[in-house]
Amino acid sequence: MKALLSLVFALFLAPTVALADDMPTFKLLMKEGRFFPETIEVPAGVRFRLEVKNEGPGATEFESLELRKELVLAPGVTRSLVFFPMKPGTYKFFDDFHPQTGQGRIVAK
């Protein structure tokens, strides 16, 4: 019975895992109150993952009011956000902990 349940569970999750692996991933580094790169170009109309890493000594935040995304990261932490397909355009994001220097944008083309 356990084998049958494991097989059913694996078959149920297989399509989800395959879709996640095919998703384009873009990397964003947060360090000393700045984003690297400040501009991320993504394909319009395509779901994608943004991998955010904080290499700074203090907490940082990825926040976008337009995209309704928020992520607070402790030092040394890496986390991912998944974005639904975007229309072509520019979408701003910022770091509330570093408002003067922590500014960036995602450009969907």
C-alpha positions as a Markdown table, in Angstrom:
| # | Residue | x | y | z |
|---|---|---|---|---|
| 1 | Met | 0.0 | 0.0 | 0.0 |
| 2 | Lys | 2.8 | 2.4 | 0.8 |
| 3 | Ala | 4.4 | 1.8 | -2.6 |
| 4 | Leu | 1.1 | 2.5 | -4.3 |
| 5 | Leu | 0.7 | 5.8 | -2.4 |
| 6 | Ser | 4.3 | 6.8 | -3.2 |
| 7 | Leu | 3.7 | 6.1 | -6.9 |
| 8 | Val | 0.5 | 8.1 | -6.9 |
| 9 | Phe | 2.2 | 11.0 | -5.1 |
| 10 | Ala | 5.2 | 11.0 | -7.5 |
| 11 | Leu | 2.9 | 11.0 | -10.5 |
| 12 | Phe | 0.9 | 13.8 | -9.1 |
| 13 | Leu | 3.9 | 16.0 | -8.4 |
| 14 | Ala | 5.9 | 15.1 | -11.6 |
| 15 | Pro | 4.3 | 17.7 | -13.9 |
| 16 | Thr | 4.7 | 20.4 | -11.2 |
| 17 | Val | 8.4 | 19.7 | -10.8 |
| 18 | Ala | 8.9 | 19.7 | -14.5 |
| 19 | Leu | 7.2 | 23.0 | -14.9 |
| 20 | Ala | 9.3 | 24.6 | -12.1 |
| 21 | Asp | 12.5 | 23.3 | -13.7 |
| 22 | Asp | 11.7 | 24.8 | -17.0 |
| 23 | Met | 11.1 | 28.3 | -15.5 |
| 24 | Pro | 13.7 | 30.9 | -16.3 |
| 25 | Thr | 15.6 | 32.0 | -13.3 |
| 26 | Phe | 17.2 | 35.5 | -12.8 |
| 27 | Lys | 19.6 | 36.3 | -10.0 |
| 28 | Leu | 19.6 | 39.4 | -7.9 |
| 29 | Leu | 22.3 | 40.2 | -5.3 |
| 30 | Met | 21.8 | 42.6 | -2.4 |
| 31 | Lys | 24.9 | 44.0 | -0.9 |
| 32 | Glu | 25.7 | 47.2 | 1.1 |
| 33 | Gly | 22.3 | 48.7 | 0.4 |
| 34 | Arg | 22.4 | 48.2 | -3.3 |
| 35 | Phe | 21.0 | 45.8 | -5.9 |
| 36 | Phe | 23.2 | 44.0 | -8.4 |
| 37 | Pro | 22.2 | 44.3 | -11.2 |
| 38 | Glu | 19.9 | 47.4 | -10.7 |
| 39 | Thr | 18.0 | 46.4 | -13.9 |
| 40 | Ile | 16.8 | 42.9 | -14.7 |
| 41 | Glu | 15.5 | 42.2 | -18.2 |
| 42 | Val | 12.9 | 39.4 | -18.4 |
| 43 | Pro | 10.8 | 38.1 | -21.3 |
| 44 | Ala | 7.3 | 39.5 | -21.3 |
| 45 | Gly | 4.5 | 37.0 | -21.1 |
| 46 | Val | 6.7 | 34.3 | -19.4 |
| 47 | Arg | 6.5 | 33.1 | -15.8 |
| 48 | Phe | 9.9 | 33.4 | -14.1 |
| 49 | Arg | 11.8 | 33.0 | -10.9 |
| 50 | Leu | 13.9 | 35.7 | -9.2 |
| 51 | Glu | 16.6 | 34.3 | -6.9 |
| 52 | Val | 17.5 | 37.0 | -4.3 |
| 53 | Lys | 20.6 | 36.8 | -2.2 |
| 54 | Asn | 21.6 | 39.1 | 0.7 |
| 55 | Glu | 25.4 | 39.3 | 1.0 |
| 56 | Gly | 25.4 | 42.3 | 3.2 |
| 57 | Pro | 26.0 | 42.6 | 6.9 |
| 58 | Gly | 22.4 | 43.6 | 7.8 |
| 59 | Ala | 18.9 | 42.8 | 6.8 |
| 60 | Thr | 17.6 | 43.9 | 3.4 |
| 61 | Glu | 14.2 | 43.9 | 1.7 |
| 62 | Phe | 13.0 | 43.3 | -1.9 |
| 63 | Glu | 9.7 | 45.1 | -2.3 |
| 64 | Ser | 7.6 | 46.1 | -5.3 |
| 65 | Leu | 4.3 | 47.8 | -4.8 |
| 66 | Glu | 3.4 | 47.4 | -8.5 |
| 67 | Leu | 4.1 | 43.7 | -8.5 |
| 68 | Arg | 2.7 | 43.1 | -4.9 |
| 69 | Lys | 5.9 | 41.3 | -3.8 |
| 70 | Glu | 7.8 | 41.7 | -0.6 |
| 71 | Leu | 10.7 | 39.7 | 0.8 |
| 72 | Val | 12.9 | 40.4 | 3.8 |
| 73 | Leu | 16.3 | 38.7 | 4.0 |
| 74 | Ala | 18.7 | 38.3 | 6.9 |
| 75 | Pro | 22.4 | 38.4 | 6.1 |
| 76 | Gly | 23.6 | 35.4 | 4.1 |
| 77 | Val | 20.1 | 34.3 | 3.1 |
| 78 | Thr | 19.0 | 33.3 | -0.4 |
| 79 | Arg | 15.3 | 33.0 | -1.3 |
| 80 | Ser | 13.2 | 32.9 | -4.5 |
| 81 | Leu | 10.1 | 34.7 | -5.7 |
| 82 | Val | 8.0 | 33.4 | -8.6 |
| 83 | Phe | 6.4 | 36.0 | -10.9 |
| 84 | Phe | 3.5 | 35.5 | -13.2 |
| 85 | Pro | 3.8 | 36.5 | -16.8 |
| 86 | Met | 4.2 | 40.3 | -17.1 |
| 87 | Lys | 3.0 | 42.7 | -19.8 |
| 88 | Pro | 5.8 | 44.6 | -21.5 |
| 89 | Gly | 6.9 | 47.5 | -19.3 |
| 90 | Thr | 9.1 | 48.7 | -16.4 |
| 91 | Tyr | 8.3 | 47.6 | -12.8 |
| 92 | Lys | 10.2 | 49.3 | -9.9 |
| 93 | Phe | 11.4 | 47.6 | -6.7 |
| 94 | Phe | 13.2 | 48.9 | -3.7 |
| 95 | Asp | 14.8 | 48.1 | -0.3 |
| 96 | Asp | 12.9 | 49.8 | 2.5 |
| 97 | Phe | 16.0 | 49.4 | 4.8 |
| 98 | His | 18.2 | 51.4 | 2.3 |
| 99 | Pro | 15.8 | 53.9 | 0.6 |
| 100 | Gln | 18.6 | 56.1 | -0.8 |
| 101 | Thr | 20.6 | 53.5 | -2.6 |
| 102 | Gly | 18.3 | 50.4 | -2.8 |
| 103 | Gln | 16.4 | 51.1 | -6.0 |
| 104 | Gly | 16.0 | 48.8 | -9.0 |
| 105 | Arg | 13.7 | 47.8 | -11.8 |
| 106 | Ile | 12.5 | 44.8 | -13.8 |
| 107 | Val | 12.0 | 45.4 | -17.5 |
| 108 | Ala | 9.7 | 43.0 | -19.3 |
| 109 | Lys | 10.3 | 42.9 | -23.1 |
